[in-house]
Amino acid sequence: MFCVPSTEIGAIMNITKGGLVLFSANSNSSCMELSKRIAERLGVEMGKVQVYQEANRETRVQIQESVRGKDVFIIQTVSKDVNTTIMELLIMVYACKTSCAKSIIGVIPYFPYSKQCKMRKRGSIVSKLLASMMCKAGLTHLITMDLHQKEIQGFFNIPVDNLRASPFLLQYIQEEIPDYRNAVIVAKSPASAKRAQSFAERLRLGIAVIHGEAQDAESDMVDGRHSPPTAKYVAAIHPSLEIPMLIPKEKPPITVVGDVGGRIAIIVDDIIDDVDTFLAAAETLKERGAYKIFVMATHGLLSSDAPRLIEESAIDEVVVTNTIPHEIQKLQCPKIKTVDISMILSEAIRRIHNGESMSYLFRNIGVDD
């Protein structure tokens, strides 16, 4: 396991050189909890800034202290109003740029629009657009956590540190699940198998994969490249040219590859938003004999009726980090638990500001992690 020792970090956390300014770009007060935790760990005060919406819904940012020649860290957690959150960040970054900040580092634990990182039919790669907008606004460095696809780092022309939440989730499993040695790590789809394998190998546990679930929104079926040409273009194809057609996919009935009978099932993923697939996986695992079911994810978006559906489901506990505020969802569903990741974000900020190596935070992380 690659946990960062809390004692070692705690001893050095508040040792920072001068010239560091910490801002929260959120106008929503519920989104500022993570910023306050980070500031407390660093031993600094939050920078003075006003972020608010005018009567016509325009976003206004007013920085109320000098940032000239300083390292500015802008912490932005994503609220339900994602587009407003993005504008708050972009305007604040640009305000710091025009105020002659030495460097502007964005701390965005959950990168919005990360699911839209592939071309789908006649859509667009929105995460690439967002990366370009951030760089153009003046961002010089990005700290984020568990990108939906690691390839998103390539959309930026600035340094990107993609931190991992798995050490904290692994620690939670070891400390809060008493009989975790009798557990099996479950991937709710083959696409999640690598993440499940990483957890299983570090905990020395078995692995199970659910295969045959309903088609999800990110499947190849929504990729327009398999579409046949329209009728008016068929005649344009040369008669001697026979393009072989790809056989369409047909998923088998739901099966579980691996033994979960009489075991604790721990489903792992990076994002839990629409919970339908998690509920279906939990039902399948219950039918196969699992007596307790946990869900572990880095980013708990928990949109719409997710808390109610979780409360009424076979899932015993959902564990997410505080990359996204979800206090309201926790009140609606006691099964939702939170793991604090402010420690690793604080240490990343300290190291970048002091010009220290970041490799310590990536120890024992392989290419597939």
N, C-alpha and C positions, 0 to 999 in steps of 0.2 A: 504494500500500500504506500501511497505517496502523500500522506498527511503532512501539513506544515505544523511543526510543534508550536503550540500556543505560547509556551513559556519563552521560547527563543525569540518569537516575534514580539511578544509583549515587552521584553526587555529593551528592544531597540525601536519600538514603534514611534515614540515621540521625539526621536532624534532626527530632526530635519533642519536643513540649512534655511536661511532666510529667503524671502522672495517667493514664497508659495501662497497662492490664493485659491481658496476652495469655494466654488459657487454651486448652488442648486438652481437648475433652470426651470423647475416646476412651479407653475402658478397654483397647482392643486396641493394643499397642505398635507393631504394623506400620502403624497408621494415623496415627502421630504424626510421620512423616518430613516431611510438608509443613509442619506446624506449626513444626518446628525450623528449616526453611529460611526461613520467613517471619520468625521471631524473629531469626535471624542477619542477615537483610537489614535489619531495622529497628534492629538494635543493642540489643535489649532481651532480658531473660531471660524464659523462660516462667514464668507464674504458678504458684504452689504450690497444687495441688489433687489430691485423690484421687478417682478414679472407678473403681468396682469392682462386681462382681456378688456378692451374698450367696449363701449356700447354697441359699436358696429361689428363686434367680434374680431377686430384686428388685435394682434398680439403686440404688446409694447414691453420693451426691456429697458430699464434704467440702472446702469451700474453706478454705485454710490461711493466708490473708493478708487484710488489710483491702481492701475494694473500695469503701468509702463515698466518694461524691462523685467516683468515677473513671469513665473511659470503659473499659468492659470489652468486649474482642473475643473471642468464643468461636469457635474454629476446629473444625469438625466434618466430617471426611471419612467417607464411607459405607463401612462394612465389609459383609461378606456377610450378617451378622445385621442387616438394615436396621431392624427394629423396635426392637431394643436400642439402636441408634445414635440413633434418634429420641428414645427415653426419656432417654438420657444427656443429650442436648441440652436437652430440655424441663426436666428437673430442675435442670440447671446454670443455665439462664436464670432459673428461678424462684428459685433460691438467691441469685443475684446481685441480683434484684429485692428480695427480702426483706432483703438486706444493704445496701440503700440505695445501689446503684450509680447514678451519674449517668445513664449510658446503657448499653444492652446491645446490641451489634452482633453478629449472627450471620454468620460467614464459612463458607458452605456451598457449596463449589465445584460439587458435583453435588447438585441438589435431588431428594431421593428421591420416589418416586411421581409423578414428573413426566409419565410416560406415561399416567397415569390422570387426565387433565385434561379429559375430555369424557364426557358421559353416554352410557353403553352399555347398551341394553336397560333392565333394572331394577336396574342397578348404582348407583354413586355417583361423584361427582367428588372423589376422595380427596385430590388435591393442594389443593383448596379447604379441605377439612377440616383438613389438615396446616397450611396457612397460618393458619387461625383458631386452632389450638392454639398455634402459636408466638407469635402476637400476644397471646393471652390469658395465656400464661406470663410475658410481660414483654419480649419482643423489641422494640426500638425502631428497628432498621434491619437490612436484610439485604444482604449482598454475596454474589452467586452468579455462575455462569458458564454461558453458552450454555444457557438454559432450553429444554426440549424444545419448548415453545410460548411465545412471548413474552407471550401473553395471561395467563399465570400470574401476572405482576406485578400484575394487577388483582385477584387473590384476596386481596392483603394490604391492610391499611389503614395501613401504615407505608412509609417510603421503601424502594425496592428498586433496587439497582444491578446490572444484568445485564451483566457484563463479557464480552468476547469473547476466545476463544483463537485465532481465525484469524490474527492477526499472527504468532504463534509457529509455527503450522503452515505459513504462507506462507514464513516465514524458513527453516524446515527444508527445504522443497521447493527453494528457491533455493540453499541451501548444501550439501545432502546428496544431491541428485539431479543428478549432473553434466550430463546431457543433458536437463534439464527443458524446454528450449525445443522439444523434439520430443515433448512430452507433450500429452495432452488430458484435461480435467477431466470426470469421468463422474458423473452422477446415477444411482443404481441404481434409482430410480423417479421418476416425474414429481413426486412430493411433495418430492423433494430437489433439484429443478431450480434453485430460487432460490439455495440455498447454493452449488451448483456454478457458477452464473452469477457469483456474487460472487467466487469464487476465480478463475474464468477471466478476468474483466475486470481483476482486479488483477495477474494474471500475464501478461496479454496472450496468452492461449492459447485454443484452441478448446474447444467443449463437446460432449458426447454424452449422450444420455438413453436409458436402457434402459426399454422399455415392454412390458407383456404378461407380467410375472412373476406367480408364484402370488399369490393373495390373501393379504394379511397381516392381522395381528390388529387393526390399527387402521382397517380398511376400513369402508365404509358397510354391508357385509353383516351386521355384528354390531350395527348400530344398530336397536333394536326398533321404531323409528317406522315402518318399512316393513311391519310385520307386519299381516296382514289380521285383522279382528275374528273372535272365536271364534263357533262356530255358534249359540250361544244368543242372541247379540246381533245376528245378521244380520237377523232379522225386525224389529228395532227401527228399522232404517233406512227412511226414507220411500221408498215404491216409485218416486216420481218423481225421487228424488235419485240421480244416477249419478256417483259419484266416479271420475274417471279414474285408472287404475292406472299407476304408474310402470314403464316397461319395465326389466326387470332388466339389470344390467350383465353383459357377457360380454367378457372380456379376449381380445385377439387373441394369436396365437403370439408368443413373445418376439422382439422386434426391437430393433435399436440405431439410434437416430436420430443420425446423425453418423458421421464416418469415424475408425476407430481402427486401421486396418491399418498395420502397421509403426511404431506409435507406443507411447509409454509411457502407460498408462491410470492415472489417479489418481482413485480413488473417494472422494468426500467425504460425510460425514454427521456428525451431532452425537453419536450414541451407537452403540457397537458392543457388543452383548450376545449375542443369539442370532445366530450367524454364518451361518446357512443362506442368507439372502438375499444376503449378501456372497459366499459361495462360488458360488452360482448365477450371480451377476453376473460373477465372475472367469472361470468356465467359458465364459460367453457371449462375453466380451471376447477370450479366447484363441482361440475359434473364429472370431472376426471379424478376427484377425490382430494383436492387441496382443502385443508381445514382452516386456513387463514390466508388472506390476500392483502398484500401491500402494493401501493403504487409509488414509485420514486421518480421524480422529474425535477429538472433544474428550474424551468420557467412555468409557473402556475398561472396561466392566463385565466382559466376557469370562467369562460364566457357564458352568457345567457343563463340557462337553468342548471348549469353544471353542479353547483352545491347541492341543490335538491335531488338531482339524479344520483349523485354520489351517496347521499344520506340514505336513499331508498335502495341502494344496490347491495351486491354481495361483497363489495370492497370493504375491508376493515379499517384501512387507514391510507390517506394520501399525504405523502411527504414532499414538499416543494421548498425551494429557497426563497429568500426575500428579494430576488432580482426584480420582482414586480409586486407592488402592494396588493394584498388580498385580505385585509382585515375584515371587510364586510362579508366576504365569502366564508371566513372562519366562524363568524357569528351565525351564519345560516347553516353551517355544517361542522359540527365538532370533530368530525373525522379528519379534517384538514389540519396538518401540522406544518410548522415552519422551521427551517434551518437557516441560521444567520451566516451569511458569507461576507460580511463587512470586513472581516479580518484580512482576507486575501486581497481584497480591493485596496484596503489601506496600505498594505505592504507593497503592492504594485505602485501606488502613487508615491510612496516614500522612496522607493528604489529609483523610479524614473526621475524624480526631482533631484535626488542626490547623485545621479549619474552612475548608479550601481547596476550590476548585471541582473537580468531578469531570469536567468537560467535556474536559480534556486526554486522558483515557483513552478518550474516545469520538469522537476526531477521525476524520473521513472515514467514519463509519459511517452508512449510510443507513437508511431505514425498513425496507427489505426484508432488511437484513443480520442 
